[in-house]
Amino acid sequence: MFYEVNYPQPEPGQKQISALVVLNPAESRRLLAKATVALPEVQNAYKNGIIIIGRGITAAFVSEELFGIKIENKSNQTAGLICNGITNANPGAPPCTWHVVRKGKVMEGADSNVEILDFGPDDVFIKGGNAIDMEGNAGIFASGAKGGTIGMCWPIVTPRGSHLIMPIGLEKLVPSVIEAAKHTGHYYFKYSMGLPAKLMPVVLGKVLTEIQAIGVMTGARAYHLGAGGVGGSEGAVVLALEGDEKRVEKAFEFVKSIKGEPPVSPPDEFRVSSAKDYNYDAMAQFATLGGV
């Protein structure tokens, strides 16, 4: 479901204006990361509870914003990714091991599988995704035999009522996550351009797209107008910002401040060298995971 934003009421006498903005994928990730860190649930858990940041590229942006650090080659922070035209995985260790916080203290190299067992209703798990639909359902590709990170956290955060915060850009908008999930699976495909995966539907996570992020950060309303581009703007989203003049001005300046975010480079290692090297055989590529 989409994160619920409490938009302020229009102020009397304020002129209503609009602005058009374009965000490339890396810029969207930076926007989402800033908004994620600003959420009251995250701020409260940082001071009084537990935060776990799942592996992912957007998660690397979140770590940078939360800890005030710089992660070089953020794609090394993820396990699975889409790169060079195929679905793939990074077999290397993540460069940042600051992914668990307990009452404001970073636990270097902590084991998320252990720390999550102490989760309560005020604790926060942060996880990006691969798909989002208009109903607010999120989808996460899982190639791992145990369902990946979402397979680990979902059975714990859901019954305990913990917060699952999911920053996902609108470049990943699909018609229906539920319908898409029916047509995926580890053993579903005979041929595959990369690792075969199951799209895991997540229906109760609190999803932040650029729309919710702008609302959280500025109080302005954002509307999705279009997507796509060329020359480095592939995957870009076009938005309209609307509201009181001072809020739209704030939102426009905020978006301007993140323009120029450099694109994310490929990881240093890949599980699958090339789908063509495996004759596009889905099971041969799946075997590169070694049952992980």
N, C-alpha and C positions, 0 to 999 in steps of 0.2 A: 504494500500500500504506500501511497505517497506520504511523505512527511507533512504533517498538518502545520501550515504556516498561519499565524495570527496576524493578518494584515491590518494595519491601522486604518481608522476611518479617515476619509478625506477631511482636510482642515478647511474651515470656512474662509473664503477669500483667496484660497490657493488656486492658481491657474493650473488646469489639467493639461499636461503635455505628453508627448511620446518621443521615443528615440529608437533608432534601428542600430543593432550591434551584430557583429559576426565574431564567433569564437571558434578558433581551430581546436582540434582535439586536446592538445597539450594545455591550451589556455582554459578549456573547460575543466580539465582535471585540476588545475590550480584553483579555479573558482570553487569547485566542489570540495576540495581539501580545506580551503579557508572556512567555508560554511560548516563543514563537518566539525571542525575543531571548535567553532563558535557555538554549537548547539548546547543548550542548557544541560541535556542529559550527559553529554561528553564532559563538560566542565565540572559537573557534580561528581561524576565517576572518577575524574582525574584527581580530585581533592579527597574524596571520601570512599572510593570503591576501587573497582578493577576495570581496566580497559585492556582489551586484546585487539591488536591490529592484524588481520589476516594478511597473508602474502598477496601481492598484487601491485600493478603499476600505479593505479590511483592511490593505493595504500601507501606507496612510497612518497607521493605528494603529501598525504595526510601526516606521515611521520615527520616530514620536513617542517610542516606547519606546527605540529604539536610540540616538537622538541627543539625547533630552531636550528636544525642541522641541514647539511647538504648531502644528498645521496647521489653519487656519481653512477651513471648508467642505471636509471631506475628500472629498466626492464629486467635487470638481474634480480630484482626484488620479488618478481613473480615466479610461479611454478609453470602455469600454462599461459599461452599467449597465441595470438594470430600474427604472423610475421612472414614476410617474403611470399605472401600468397598462399600459405598453408597454416593449418592448426598445428601447434608445436608445443614443446615444453622445454624449460630451462633446467638442466640437471645440476647446475651449480648451486652453491650455498648463497643465501641472500647477503648482500653487503651490509645491511643494517639488521642487527639482532635486538634492537630496542623495540620490541613489539608487545611487551606486557608492562603495565603500570599498576602499582598497588599504592593507593593513598598518596599519590604524588611522587612515588619513588619508582624509577625505571629499574626493571629487573633484567639485567644484561643476560642475553642468551637463555631466557626462561623457556620452559616447555609448555606451550599453549595447551596441550592435551592434559596436562596436570593442573595448570592454573584455572582452567575453565570449570573444573569440578567444584570450585568455591564460589561460582557465580550465584548472585541473587538478583532480585528484580530491579535494582538500581545500577547494575553493572552493564558494561557496553562492549559489544563485539562489533568491529568495523570491517566490512567486507564489500568489495566492489562486485561487479557482475558483467555479464556479456549480453544481456537482453533486458528490455523493459517494454511493457505494453501500456496502453492507455488506461487499463484498469489498475495500474500500479503493481502488477505482478512482475517480479524480477526473475531472471533466469541466469544460471551459472553453469558453464561448461565444466564437466568433471570427467577427466580421462583416467584418473587414478582408480585402482580396483576397489578402494574403500570409500569412494565418493568425494575425495579431495577435502579441502578445508570445510566446505559447507556440510559435507557428510559427517565431519567431526563435531561441528558446533551446533548445527540445527537441532538435534535431539536434546540438547541441553538448554539452549537459550529459549526455545519455544515453551516447554512446559514450566520453566521457572519464571517466565515473564520478563526475561532480561531484554535489553534493548539491542536489536540487530540493526545497525545503521548501515545503509547501502548507498554510497555515492556512485551514480551511474549516469553517464552523459547521454544526451538525446541522440547522438549518432548511433546508439544501440537500440533505437526504437523499432519494435516489430509489431505486426498486427495482433498476435496472440502468443504469449509465452506458453500457455497451456497446450494450444494446438501444436506449436513448434516442438514441445517436449515429446509429443507422441511419435515424432519422426526421428528420434535420436536414440543412441545407446552404444555401449561398448561393442556389442556384437550385431548391431543393426545393419551396418554397411558392409557391402562386399568391396567396393572401391572407395577410396578416400584421399583427398588432397590434404594429407597430414593425419594427425592422430584422431581416431574416432572418439567421440565423446557423447555423454548424455547431458542434455540440457536439463538441469535440476531446477524445477519451479520453486520459487520462494514467495509465498503469498502474504506473509505477515511482517516482513522486514520493513523498516522505515526508509523509503527510497527518497534520495535527493537527486533530482536532475538540476540542470541550470535554472529551471523555473523556480523550484523551491529554494535553491541556494541564493538567488538574487532577492527573493522575498525575505529570507532569514537575515541577510546582511544589510539590506537597505529599506525594506518595506515597500518597494516598488513591485508592481505586477509585471510578469514577463509572459510573452506568448510566442510559441514556436511557429515560425513562418516558413521555414524551408531548411534544406540541408544539402551538403555536398559542395564540391568545387574542384579546382585543379591547381597545379603549381604550388603545392604545399597546403592547400585548403581542402584536400580530400577529407571527408568526414566532418567538415565544418557545420555549425548550426547557425541559423539566422534567427534573431529574436527581436521582438518589439518590446520596449520598456514603456510602461504607462503608469500614470498616477499624478500626485501633486508635483508641482514643478521642482520643489526642493528635494523630493525623494528620487525623482527621475534623474535630476542633476547628480545626486549622490551615487545612484546606480551607474550612470554613464561614466562618471569619474572612476568608480570602482572597476568597471570593465576595462577602461583605458589603462588602469594601473597594472593589469595582468597581460595586456597585449605584448606580443614579442616573446612569450614563453617558448623556449626552444623545443622542437619535436623530440620525442623519445627515441633513442637509438636502439638497435637490436641488441639482444643479450650476447654475452661472450660465447655461450655454448648452446647447442641445440640437441634434442633427443633424436630428431629426424633430420638427416642431412638434406634430403630432397624427396618428395613423394615419388618423383620419377625414378629415383634409385631403387624404390621398392615396387616398381610397376603399379603404383597406386593401390597395392593390396592393403586393405584396411587392417587385417590381422597381423600382417608382417610389420606394419608400423606400430601397431598396438604392442607388439612383443618387445619393442625397444624400451618400454617402461619396466620390463622385468618383473611384472606383478606388483609394482609399487602403487 
